[in-house]
Amino acid sequence: MGKLYRARFVSDSEDPRPVSKVWPIKWPYWISGYDSNDNYIIIAYVDSKKTLLKLWPEAQNIDMVERDEIKYTSRFPMPDYLKPGFVDEEIDS
């Protein structure tokens, strides 16, 4: 695995999901909460700031920390779309 970053940023989009032609995306992300202006606070793993801005072009106040691995916790569990055998019923129906 190349470089990996855990990013925290704000999205003022009405739809905070990543913009991608490919689903699922390669890395996990979570909507962590809201800032004082009711913008989404998003936590995402990415391989570069360029990737982050491609997936979330509206990203602001970006803070990125290099990590050796993805760490899942009870607050940030592995998203279903990254689990083996995942089937997106919306896409596959």
Buried (B, 14 or more C-beta within 10 A) or exposed (E): EEEBBBBBBBBEBEEBBBEEEEEBBEBBBBEEEEEEEEBBBBBBBBBBEEBBBEBBEBBEEBEBEEEEEBEEEEEBEEBEEBEEEEEEEEEEE
